Structure formats: C-alpha cells, structure tokens
Amino acid sequence: MGGKTPANIEYQVMRALRSVVRTVDFKQFHKIHVPPPTKSSFVKREHPEKKGFRMLTQSQHKILNEIDGSSVRNWKDWKWQLRHCIKDLDTFETLLDIRLPETLRRQFKLIVEKFPMSITPYYLSLIDTEDLENDPVFKQSFPAINELDVQSTDMSDPLHEDRDSPVPGLTHRYPDRVLLLISNTCAMYCRHCTRKRRVGDRDTIPSREQIMKGIEYIRDTPQVRDVLLSGGDPFLLSTDYLDWILIELKKIEHVEVIRIGTRTPAVLPYRITDELVEMLKKHHPLWINTHFNHPRELTASSRAALRKLADAGIPLGNQSVLLSGVNDCPRIMRSLVHKLVANRVRPYYLYQCDLSEGLSHFRTPVGKGIEILESLIGHTSGFCVPTYVIDAPAGGGKIPVMPNYLISWSTNKVVLRNYEGVITTYKEPDSYEPTFCDRNCKDCNLQLSLEDAGEFRAVGIEKLLADYDDTIALVPRNNDRHRRRG
Ligand SMILES: *Cc1c(COP(=O)(O)O)cnc(C)c1O
C-alpha cells in the first residue's frame, strides 16, 4: 500500500465510503420511500399461462406505463426492451417507485463510472422492492460499492482469456474446442460478470472482418471440433448476422458442434422469437447454455422462451455462478435445479466465482459449493446435479470439485460412502486382464473402428496412466528445485 497514485487515492476513498455503506440500515430506508411501497409496486409470481392470454404482472404494467404507456406488444418486443434499458439512477428509482438513501445515491455515480449499469425493464420488473436489500435480482443487477473494493489477488483477466488468444476475440485453451466472442454487448450487465473488464467498454458488434479472422483460425486448426459462441451475448446480434456466423462455421468440415452461451432467457426472454428459433433450427447440432442463478428468475416469460428453444430440438444447459447472498444455499440451489429440469434445461456447471476485479463481495468459500453438491448428489435426480468447477486462474481451465466418496482402497477392495453416510465396499475382480496398449491398434482385440477414431495423444495425467508412454512424472518447469539442477 501507500503512495499517492490515483488508483490508490481512489482505493482509500472507496474504503472510507465502504465503511459508510456498512452503517446504512436498509430497514430504515423504507421509511424514506417516496411514496411508501404500495401493493402495486409489489412483485409477485406471474400469472399461470393460459393459452392466448398472456398477461403482464402488476409490476410490469406499472413499469410499462411509466416508460411510455405503450402496449403489451411493445413490452414483449426485445428491441423495445433494449431501447429502454435502465442505465441511470433516476429512472431506476422512478420506475420502481422508491428512493434510495443519499449515501447509496452518491456511491452509485462512482461505481458506474468504472462499471456501468444496464437493466432490462423485464429484469427490473422482477425486483421485489419490499425486500430490496436481500433481493437476488437486485443484487445481480444493481451496482454495489464493494465492486470498487479491488483486492490484491483480483485480476482484470484472471482466466488469461486474452493471453490464450491466437486472434482477437478467440480463446484456444483446450485441445479440441475454442471460445469465440462474437458480441461485446449484453442486455443486462450482471454485477458478477467475469469479463467485467470489458463491460460497457464499447457496446459494439465486432465487424465481419474481425469475426472472419476467428473463423479463419478455426478453419486452419483441424483439431477444433466444438466452437463456443459467447460474448457479451450472442443473441444481441441480429438474427441475420448470427445466421451468417453459423453458416460460415458450418462450412468448416471439422466443426462437429456449435454451442451458444446466452443469458437472454433469464434477462430478455422476448429475444427468443419464432424467427430466431427458425433460424437456429437450420444449424443443428446446436447446443445452448443459458445462465439462471436463482429460482425466481424462472418466470412465465422465461419458461416460454426455454420451451421454444427445447421444442426446436436444441439441447439446453445451464451455467450458474455461486454468489454470496444470492444462491449460496442448498435449498435455493435445489429449487433452482428442479425448476431447470422441469423446463428441460440440464444443470451443466456451477461456477465458483472468478477472481475478476470487483467481485470479492460475491465470492464464497469453496466449501459452500461442496456443501451444496453434498446436498444434491444422491438426494435428487442425477441429471439435476451440475458439475461444480473452479476456473483456474492463469488459464488452467475448469477444474471439477466435489465431495469425496472414495474413503479407502486396498489391492482388491475399495471402501466408499454414500450420501446417507452408509460406508460400503466394492470388491474388485480377482482376475482382470488389462489390455496392454502400445498403440498398435491393428493387433488389438477391442473393436475400435479406426476410420472413426480420432488421432489420440495422451495429455497430462492421462499420460501417466498410459502403457505406451513412459513418462513417470509431470514436473512443472521453472520451479527452484529444477533451476538448481541447472
Ligand atoms: C469453458 C470454456 C470452454 C468449454 O469448456 P467445456 O468444459 O467443454 O464446457 C472452452 N474454452 C474456454 C476458454 C472456456 O473457458
């Protein structure tokens, strides 16, 4: 610490402000609501859907009236939603009919200078103003002063996405798949965004030339069989533009599957139009991963969006982020995963919150994630359980973490425990003739059809297990012990 660099002064100011914010009694601030909360500002469950009768909630009607008094049709028009994203405090307060305490209002300006705000009217309508301080929708969308509390272990690009990038906007980390960022925009700026460094930077759409560079890299790299499109949010691109990208990728013979990561079903469900779905259907096999963090986000509108995608034959997955004060609770997570599978969405990953700048207040200990998995595995359907992963800093990739089930092991028995605490044994076979593998597949009895089998070279721990590779240890380069060896 010390020194009077601007960053440092800013930091001191933040520290001071933070101690102020801690003293704010949220309960108190309801007393200065203007006007006090009424029934109409109270958001409750949406009406069950009836065929042909798609109502808005009371809160949605109110916000719609406040914005421009237009029709329900406009509310459900994603472009209308985007045009009316809430980016400033006055609009936020007016639409929700609340007034925040002065300290919060002052802090707001400081935070959004660094990390701007954008909330769709739809997502805003899910905020429960009766219990703002604990509201998961509010916490995910409204700036908190803690975002300016950058810790010494925080990094602007903890996953080294920019370093493992052979061409701008493309990250090639794993052997057979790449991440291609095709949009710099999002409908809602998640406060917990791992790419916070870029948020609001330039709400631009990368040009065809720029995207073509990524596509050319993929074309020139035959081992890439899976392409993940992300951003920003790919679904903020026009349907035609996205269609063009998918067509170009489809032309590449070695690309077997395309995935799209989007949060629109949760924050802008009206983006999932019939037109979009018709376009997507042309590009199978196409998978979509979405991002729901709390059961409250699965509204009638969201469910309708998910139904359209699933009906189009698109396998749906969900990637949640474990967030302190939002979903760090086994019961909340269980409710979330149950709602997801009931809507044909398979929980895919639960992420430990990354070490990006400004996220420290969202982080939980890893133990919280393990506790949540402990409460899911065995207790509920296997396909409800996401893989809990820590995305390793410095580009190590996703590392799965879970409770231990293998308790002990001898030469012919393993001891295991189940979710109930039963300790049990599994007797291993007395005679097992392993197939010795020297990679001479022609002499092997296993019926591997060589034409279909990809070339295969063992990597990492897998290498240590292989018969045909005599590597006996993986030793990090550059450690002191190694340098001493000269
Ligand atoms: C998450 C990620 C992938 C995909 O990983 P899967 O485990 O296959 O879902 C690919 N590239 C990068 C850079 C990623 O962060």
The ligand as an ORCA input file, in Angstrom:
! r2SCAN-3c Opt
* xyz 0 1
  C     -15.385    -23.102    -20.507
  C     -14.536    -22.977    -21.683
  C     -14.629    -23.894    -22.730
  C     -15.597    -25.054    -22.724
  O     -15.365    -25.935    -21.701
  P     -16.292    -27.190    -21.510
  O     -15.816    -27.803    -20.264
  O     -16.115    -28.031    -22.729
  O     -17.714    -26.693    -21.422
  C     -13.783    -23.729    -23.796
  N     -12.886    -22.717    -23.841
  C     -12.766    -21.836    -22.851
  C     -11.740    -20.758    -22.946
  C     -13.605    -21.926    -21.737
  O     -13.486    -21.018    -20.753
*
